[in-house]
Amino acid sequence: MSEPTATPTIRAATEDDAQLIFDLICELATYEKLRDEVVGTAEVLRESLFERGDAEALIVESAGEPVGYALFYTTFSTFECRAGIWLEDLYVRPEHRRGGVGRKVLEHLAAIALERGRVRLEWCALEWNEPALNFYAKLGAHRLDDWRMLRLEVDGMRALAAGE
């Protein structure tokens, strides 16, 4: 992997970035061996981010070219009685990894969290992604081994809401 030739810049995504973000999401999904699970579209993403404000996105650029993104949203801790930030995705294109880009993005997000008075910055990583897990550990993040993620998707929510 080559070293980036320029210091990365991080900026808030704009509505014009919806297709770019969606393309990067597809790259991430391919890396995670989950591409067939991407069912959204760039238009749905645009509406979610910029019309409804469901989440926020950052674009990472090097020498004026997009090299990654981060997508995050507000969470709430009942124990802290305050909000936090959930990092849904952090993706850096393979040729720009190991050059400090991911760390810069997390530094940027930590600064946003602190500026907004958030008490947590949380995310998850796939169990098999040891490079990412090791990277996060070096940043001081710790695994919450006692917690398991659970999910209901639309069909499950419909069944539950119907009392089935």
C-alpha positions as CSV (number, residue, x, y, z in Angstrom):
1,M,0.0,0.0,0.0
2,S,1.3,3.4,-1.0
3,E,1.6,6.3,1.4
4,P,-0.7,9.2,0.7
5,T,1.1,12.1,-1.0
6,A,-0.9,14.8,0.7
7,T,-2.2,15.5,4.1
8,P,-5.8,14.5,4.2
9,T,-8.5,17.0,4.6
10,I,-11.9,16.3,6.3
11,R,-15.0,18.2,5.5
12,A,-18.7,17.9,6.1
13,A,-20.5,16.2,3.3
14,T,-22.9,18.2,1.1
15,E,-25.9,17.1,-0.8
16,D,-23.8,17.0,-3.9
17,D,-21.8,14.2,-2.3
18,A,-24.7,11.8,-2.0
19,Q,-23.6,9.6,-5.0
20,L,-19.9,9.7,-3.9
21,I,-20.9,8.6,-0.3
22,F,-23.1,5.8,-1.7
23,D,-20.3,4.6,-4.0
24,L,-17.9,4.5,-1.0
25,I,-20.5,2.6,1.0
26,C,-20.6,0.0,-1.8
27,E,-16.8,-0.2,-1.6
28,L,-16.9,-0.7,2.1
29,A,-19.6,-3.4,1.7
30,T,-17.5,-5.2,-0.9
31,Y,-14.5,-5.1,1.5
32,E,-16.7,-6.5,4.3
33,K,-18.1,-9.2,2.0
34,L,-21.6,-7.8,2.3
35,R,-22.1,-6.0,-1.0
36,D,-25.3,-8.1,-1.7
37,E,-26.8,-6.5,1.4
38,V,-26.7,-3.0,0.1
39,V,-30.3,-2.3,-0.9
40,G,-30.4,1.5,-0.5
41,T,-29.7,4.0,-3.3
42,A,-27.9,7.3,-3.6
43,E,-31.2,9.0,-3.6
44,V,-32.5,7.4,-0.4
45,L,-29.2,8.3,1.2
46,R,-29.5,11.9,0.0
47,E,-33.0,12.1,1.5
48,S,-31.9,10.5,4.8
49,L,-28.8,12.7,5.2
50,F,-29.9,16.1,3.8
51,E,-33.7,16.2,4.0
52,R,-34.4,14.3,7.2
53,G,-31.1,14.8,8.9
54,D,-31.0,11.2,10.1
55,A,-27.2,11.2,10.1
56,E,-24.2,13.2,9.1
57,A,-21.3,12.4,6.9
58,L,-17.7,13.5,6.5
59,I,-15.7,13.3,3.3
60,V,-12.0,12.6,3.5
61,E,-9.9,14.0,0.6
62,S,-6.2,13.8,-0.3
63,A,-4.8,16.0,-3.1
64,G,-8.4,16.9,-3.9
65,E,-9.5,13.3,-4.4
66,P,-12.0,11.5,-2.2
67,V,-10.2,8.7,-0.2
68,G,-12.8,7.9,2.4
69,Y,-15.8,8.9,4.4
70,A,-17.4,8.6,7.9
71,L,-21.0,8.5,8.7
72,F,-22.4,9.1,12.2
73,Y,-25.4,10.1,14.2
74,T,-26.5,11.0,17.7
75,T,-27.2,8.3,20.3
76,F,-28.4,8.6,23.9
77,S,-27.0,7.1,27.1
78,T,-29.6,6.6,29.8
79,F,-27.0,6.0,32.4
80,E,-25.2,9.2,31.5
81,C,-28.5,11.0,30.7
82,R,-26.7,12.6,27.8
83,A,-26.1,12.2,24.1
84,G,-23.2,10.4,22.3
85,I,-22.1,9.8,18.8
86,W,-22.4,6.5,17.0
87,L,-19.9,6.0,14.1
88,E,-21.8,3.9,11.6
89,D,-19.0,3.7,9.0
90,L,-15.4,4.7,8.7
91,Y,-13.9,3.8,5.4
92,V,-10.6,4.6,3.9
93,R,-9.7,3.3,0.4
94,P,-7.1,0.6,0.6
95,E,-4.3,2.5,-1.1
96,H,-4.6,5.3,1.5
97,R,-4.6,3.1,4.6
98,R,-1.7,2.9,7.1
99,G,-0.9,6.6,6.4
100,G,-2.8,8.1,9.4
101,V,-6.0,8.9,7.6
102,G,-8.3,6.8,9.8
103,R,-6.7,8.3,12.9
104,K,-7.3,11.8,11.6
105,V,-10.9,11.0,11.0
106,L,-11.4,9.6,14.5
107,E,-9.5,12.6,16.0
108,H,-12.0,14.8,14.0
109,L,-15.0,12.9,15.3
110,A,-13.7,13.0,18.8
111,A,-13.4,16.8,18.6
112,I,-16.9,17.0,17.2
113,A,-18.2,14.9,20.1
114,L,-16.5,17.0,22.7
115,E,-17.5,20.3,21.0
116,R,-21.1,19.1,21.1
117,G,-20.9,18.0,24.7
118,R,-21.3,14.3,23.8
119,V,-20.2,11.7,26.4
120,R,-19.4,8.8,24.1
121,L,-18.0,7.9,20.7
122,E,-19.0,4.4,19.9
123,W,-18.8,2.0,16.9
124,C,-18.5,-1.6,16.1
125,A,-16.2,-3.7,13.9
126,L,-16.5,-7.1,12.4
127,E,-14.9,-9.9,14.5
128,W,-12.7,-11.0,11.6
129,N,-11.3,-7.5,10.9
130,E,-8.3,-7.8,13.1
131,P,-6.4,-4.9,11.4
132,A,-9.3,-2.6,12.4
133,L,-9.6,-4.0,15.9
134,N,-5.9,-3.6,16.5
135,F,-6.0,-0.1,15.2
136,Y,-8.9,0.8,17.5
137,A,-7.2,-0.7,20.5
138,K,-4.1,1.4,19.8
139,L,-6.3,4.5,20.0
140,G,-7.5,3.5,23.4
141,A,-10.9,2.1,22.4
142,H,-11.9,-1.0,24.4
143,R,-14.1,-3.9,23.3
144,L,-17.4,-4.3,25.1
145,D,-17.4,-8.1,25.2
146,D,-20.3,-8.3,27.6
147,W,-22.6,-6.7,25.0
148,R,-24.1,-8.2,21.9
149,M,-25.7,-6.3,19.1
150,L,-29.3,-7.2,18.3
151,R,-31.4,-6.2,15.3
152,L,-34.9,-6.4,14.0
153,E,-35.2,-5.5,10.3
154,V,-38.4,-4.4,8.7
155,D,-40.2,-7.8,8.5
156,G,-39.3,-8.5,12.1
157,M,-40.6,-5.0,13.2
158,R,-43.8,-5.6,11.3
159,A,-44.4,-8.9,12.9
160,L,-43.6,-7.5,16.4
161,A,-45.8,-4.5,15.8
162,A,-48.6,-6.7,14.7
163,G,-48.3,-8.8,17.9
164,E,-47.1,-11.9,16.0
